[in-house]
């Protein structure tokens, strides 16, 4: 949820369970060899009692409960940061996906921390209010770990929304998006350089070529296709296809207004603007101009 990691002295409190574990390890190994041998023998002879055995400052049960209590408290402390992050670009399509994934991951982590703390405290107090067997408890732990694993690797399928998010950069408008403020704060890729490349692509009329798709545009921008898709959504607020169609319709209007059809037929116009056929042209033209091609021509 942050661009970079910055160390704060308060973070040392996160390591208290780990520090206590190191202290207990040091205590155990500072004692005679017989002390450690007796711990091993007792663990083998009385396996059900091994978590209640005192090893140093704390027993294993106390270490276990303290670790998961710390985890739960830390997760709860992240709620204000989580709320601020979710409020960034809440209407952005890709951000909505990221928010849903983050909430699912956070909920699963918190649920697992609570469940493990609950059973840890029960074991510490020597009670079993839910009558859960050790086998069932181990199975539950395994299921939760698998769920967390699946959730955590999910971003591999939509890495564009995690690429550098939420890095602040200034938007440099291209010729087709002059209405967008250059001071608008956006998030993600190196948008300044990508906008320069996009402007050069527009000036070469690449968008007016038939078959010019997202993959071809991404190659000219020198980024993977999913990064290109993310770039259009974040900086233009629309998809690549909508952006391309906007350029093509604008070109068609310019040609019509300049009297292009006085010496050329409609098929030449359609081809010059990159559309595949008359149906595609008329449908797109009417959608973006809110008037049909025939009515526009009459004007």
C-alpha positions as CSV (number, residue, x, y, z in Angstrom):
1,X,0.0,0.0,0.0
2,X,3.1,2.3,0.0
3,X,5.5,3.0,-2.8
4,X,8.7,2.4,-0.8
5,X,9.5,1.0,2.6
6,X,10.8,3.5,5.2
7,X,12.0,2.2,8.5
8,X,10.4,3.7,11.6
9,X,11.7,3.0,15.1
10,X,8.2,1.9,16.1
11,X,8.6,-1.2,13.9
12,X,11.0,-2.7,16.5
13,X,7.8,-3.6,18.5
14,X,6.9,-6.0,15.7
15,X,10.0,-8.1,16.5
16,X,9.2,-8.6,20.2
17,X,8.0,-12.2,19.8
18,X,11.0,-12.9,17.7
19,X,13.4,-11.3,20.2
20,X,11.8,-13.3,23.1
21,X,12.3,-16.5,21.0
22,X,16.0,-15.6,20.6
23,X,16.3,-15.0,24.3
24,X,14.8,-18.4,25.1
25,X,17.0,-20.1,22.5
26,X,20.1,-18.5,24.2
27,X,18.9,-19.5,27.6
28,X,18.4,-23.1,26.6
29,X,21.9,-23.4,24.9
30,X,23.6,-21.6,27.7
31,X,22.6,-24.3,30.1
32,X,24.4,-27.7,30.5
33,X,23.9,-30.3,27.7
34,X,21.7,-32.4,30.0
35,X,19.1,-29.7,30.1
36,X,18.7,-29.7,26.4
37,X,18.8,-33.5,26.3
38,X,16.0,-33.7,28.9
39,X,13.8,-31.4,26.8
40,X,14.2,-33.7,23.8
41,X,13.5,-36.8,25.8
42,X,10.4,-35.2,27.4
43,X,9.1,-34.1,23.9
44,X,9.4,-37.7,22.6
45,X,8.1,-39.3,25.8
46,X,5.2,-36.9,26.4
47,X,4.4,-35.4,23.0
48,X,1.1,-33.9,24.1
49,X,2.8,-32.0,26.9
50,X,5.7,-30.6,24.8
51,X,3.9,-27.2,24.2
52,X,3.4,-26.6,27.9
53,X,7.1,-27.2,28.8
54,X,9.0,-24.2,30.1
55,X,12.1,-23.6,28.0
56,X,13.2,-20.2,29.3
57,X,11.2,-17.1,29.8
58,X,8.1,-18.6,28.1
59,X,6.7,-22.0,27.1
60,X,6.0,-23.0,23.5
61,X,2.3,-22.4,24.1
62,X,3.0,-18.8,25.3
63,X,5.4,-18.2,22.4
64,X,2.7,-19.5,20.0
65,X,-0.1,-17.3,21.5
66,X,2.1,-14.2,21.7
67,X,3.1,-14.5,18.0
68,X,-0.4,-14.7,16.7
69,X,-1.6,-12.0,19.1
70,X,1.1,-9.7,17.7
71,X,0.0,-10.7,14.2
72,X,-3.6,-9.9,14.8
73,X,-2.8,-6.6,16.6
74,X,-0.6,-5.5,13.7
75,X,-3.2,-6.3,11.1
76,X,-5.8,-4.3,13.0
77,X,-3.4,-1.4,13.2
78,X,-3.3,-1.4,9.4
79,X,-7.0,-0.5,9.1
80,X,-6.5,3.3,8.8
81,X,-3.9,2.8,6.1
82,X,-6.1,0.3,4.3
83,X,-9.0,2.7,4.3
84,X,-6.9,5.5,2.8
85,X,-5.6,3.2,0.1
86,X,-9.0,1.9,-0.9
87,X,-10.2,5.5,-1.3
88,X,-7.6,6.2,-4.0
89,X,-9.2,6.1,-7.5
90,X,-12.2,4.1,-6.2
91,X,-13.9,4.3,-9.6
92,X,-11.0,3.1,-11.7
93,X,-11.7,-0.4,-13.1
94,X,-8.3,-1.8,-12.4
95,X,-8.2,-0.2,-9.0
96,X,-11.5,-1.9,-8.2
97,X,-10.0,-5.3,-8.9
98,X,-6.9,-4.4,-6.8
99,X,-9.2,-3.3,-3.9
100,X,-11.2,-6.5,-4.0
101,X,-8.1,-8.6,-4.0
102,X,-6.5,-6.6,-1.1
103,X,-9.7,-6.9,1.0
104,X,-9.9,-10.6,0.4
105,X,-6.2,-11.1,1.3
106,X,-6.5,-8.9,4.4
107,X,-9.7,-10.6,5.5
108,X,-8.1,-14.1,5.1
109,X,-4.9,-13.0,7.0
110,X,-7.0,-11.5,9.8
111,X,-9.3,-14.5,10.0
112,X,-6.3,-16.9,10.2
113,X,-4.6,-14.8,12.9
114,X,-7.8,-14.8,15.0
115,X,-8.4,-18.5,14.6
116,X,-4.8,-19.5,15.5
117,X,-4.8,-17.1,18.4
118,X,-8.1,-18.5,19.7
119,X,-6.8,-22.1,19.6
120,X,-3.5,-21.0,21.0
121,X,-5.2,-19.4,24.0
122,X,-7.3,-22.4,24.5
123,X,-4.3,-24.7,24.5
124,X,-2.5,-22.3,26.9
125,X,-5.5,-22.5,29.3
126,X,-5.9,-26.2,28.8
127,X,-9.4,-26.1,27.5
128,X,-11.2,-27.1,24.3
129,X,-14.5,-25.3,24.2
130,X,-15.2,-26.4,20.6
131,X,-14.0,-30.0,21.1
132,X,-11.7,-29.8,18.1
133,X,-9.2,-32.6,17.7
134,X,-5.6,-32.0,16.8
135,X,-6.1,-33.6,13.4
136,X,-9.0,-31.2,12.6
137,X,-6.9,-28.3,13.8
138,X,-4.0,-29.2,11.6
139,X,-6.3,-29.7,8.7
140,X,-7.8,-26.2,9.3
141,X,-4.3,-24.7,9.4
142,X,-3.5,-26.4,6.1
143,X,-6.7,-25.2,4.4
144,X,-6.1,-21.6,5.6
145,X,-2.5,-21.7,4.4
146,X,-3.6,-23.0,1.0
147,X,-6.2,-20.2,0.7
148,X,-3.6,-17.6,1.6
149,X,-1.3,-19.1,-1.0
150,X,-3.9,-18.9,-3.7
151,X,-4.9,-15.4,-2.9
152,X,-1.3,-14.2,-2.7
153,X,-0.3,-15.5,-6.1
154,X,-3.4,-14.2,-7.8
155,X,-1.8,-10.9,-8.7
156,X,0.4,-12.8,-11.2
157,X,-2.7,-12.9,-13.4
158,X,-3.1,-9.1,-13.4
159,X,0.4,-7.6,-12.6
160,X,-0.4,-4.3,-14.4
161,X,-2.5,-3.1,-11.5
162,X,0.4,-3.8,-9.0
163,X,3.2,-2.3,-11.2
164,X,4.4,0.7,-9.2
165,X,1.1,1.4,-7.7
166,X,0.4,4.0,-6.3
167,X,3.5,6.0,-7.6
168,X,2.6,9.6,-8.2
169,X,3.5,11.1,-11.5
170,X,2.4,14.0,-13.6
171,X,0.4,13.4,-16.8
172,X,1.6,14.8,-20.1
173,X,-1.5,15.1,-22.3
174,X,-1.3,13.8,-25.9
175,X,-3.1,15.5,-28.8
176,X,-6.3,13.5,-28.4
177,X,-6.7,14.2,-24.6
178,X,-6.2,17.9,-24.4
179,X,-9.1,18.2,-22.0
180,X,-7.2,16.3,-19.4
181,X,-5.3,18.5,-17.0
182,X,-1.5,18.2,-17.1
183,X,-1.5,18.6,-13.3
184,X,-3.7,15.5,-12.8
185,X,-2.2,13.0,-10.4
186,X,-2.0,9.5,-11.8
187,X,-0.5,6.2,-10.6
188,X,1.5,3.5,-12.2
189,X,4.0,3.5,-15.1
190,X,6.5,6.1,-16.4
191,X,3.6,8.0,-17.9
192,X,5.6,11.0,-19.0
193,X,7.7,9.0,-21.4
194,X,4.8,6.9,-22.5
195,X,2.8,10.0,-23.4
196,X,5.7,11.3,-25.5
197,X,5.8,8.0,-27.3
198,X,2.1,7.9,-27.8
199,X,2.1,11.4,-29.2
200,X,4.7,10.3,-31.8
201,X,2.6,7.3,-32.7
202,X,-0.4,9.5,-33.2
203,X,1.6,11.9,-35.4
204,X,2.6,9.0,-37.6
205,X,-1.1,8.0,-38.0
206,X,-0.5,4.5,-36.7
207,X,-4.0,4.5,-35.2
208,X,-5.4,5.0,-38.6
209,X,-4.0,1.8,-39.9
210,X,-6.3,-1.2,-40.3
211,X,-5.4,-4.0,-37.8
212,X,-3.7,-1.6,-35.4
213,X,-4.5,-3.3,-32.0
214,X,-3.3,-3.1,-28.4
215,X,-0.4,-5.6,-29.1
216,X,0.9,-3.4,-32.0
217,X,0.6,-0.3,-29.9
218,X,2.4,-1.9,-27.0
219,X,5.3,-2.9,-29.2
220,X,5.6,0.8,-30.3
221,X,5.5,1.9,-26.7
222,X,8.0,-0.8,-25.8
223,X,5.9,-2.2,-22.9
224,X,4.0,-5.4,-22.4
225,X,0.3,-5.3,-23.6
226,X,-1.1,-5.4,-20.1
227,X,1.0,-2.4,-19.2
228,X,-0.2,-0.6,-22.2
229,X,-3.8,-1.4,-21.3
230,X,-3.2,-0.1,-17.8
231,X,-1.6,3.0,-19.1
232,X,-4.7,3.9,-21.2
233,X,-7.1,3.3,-18.4
234,X,-5.0,5.3,-15.9
235,X,-4.0,8.3,-18.1
236,X,-6.9,8.6,-20.5
237,X,-9.7,7.0,-18.4
238,X,-10.8,4.8,-21.3
239,X,-9.6,1.6,-23.0
240,X,-7.2,1.3,-25.9
241,X,-10.1,0.5,-28.2
242,X,-12.1,3.5,-27.2
243,X,-9.0,5.7,-27.5
244,X,-8.3,4.4,-31.0
245,X,-11.9,4.8,-32.1
246,X,-11.9,8.4,-30.8
247,X,-8.9,9.2,-33.0
248,X,-10.4,7.5,-36.1
249,X,-13.8,9.3,-35.7
250,X,-12.0,12.6,-35.3
251,X,-10.1,12.0,-38.4
252,X,-13.3,11.0,-40.3
253,X,-14.9,14.3,-39.2
254,X,-11.9,16.3,-40.4
255,X,-12.0,14.6,-43.8
256,X,-15.8,15.1,-44.2
257,X,-15.5,18.8,-43.1
258,X,-12.7,19.4,-45.6
259,X,-14.8,18.0,-48.5
260,X,-13.0,14.7,-48.9
261,X,-16.1,13.0,-50.1
262,X,-16.5,15.4,-53.0
263,X,-13.7,13.5,-54.8
264,X,-13.8,10.2,-53.0
265,X,-16.4,7.6,-52.1
266,X,-17.3,6.5,-48.6
267,X,-15.2,3.3,-48.8
268,X,-12.0,5.3,-49.3
269,X,-13.0,7.4,-46.2
270,X,-13.6,4.3,-44.2
271,X,-10.3,2.8,-45.2
272,X,-8.4,6.0,-44.6
273,X,-9.6,6.1,-41.0
274,X,-8.7,2.5,-40.3
275,X,-12.2,1.0,-40.0
276,X,-12.8,-2.5,-41.3
277,X,-16.2,-1.9,-43.0
278,X,-19.1,0.5,-43.4
279,X,-21.1,-1.1,-40.5
280,X,-18.2,-0.8,-38.1
281,X,-17.6,2.8,-39.2
282,X,-21.3,3.9,-38.9
283,X,-21.8,2.3,-35.5
284,X,-18.6,3.8,-34.0
285,X,-19.3,7.2,-35.6
286,X,-22.8,7.4,-34.2
287,X,-21.7,6.2,-30.7
288,X,-19.0,8.9,-30.4
289,X,-20.7,11.8,-32.1
290,X,-24.3,11.0,-30.9
291,X,-25.4,11.5,-34.5
292,X,-25.5,9.2,-37.5
293,X,-22.9,9.6,-40.3
294,X,-25.7,10.6,-42.8
295,X,-27.0,13.3,-40.5
296,X,-23.5,14.7,-39.9
297,X,-22.8,14.8,-43.6
298,X,-26.0,16.8,-44.2
299,X,-24.9,19.4,-41.7
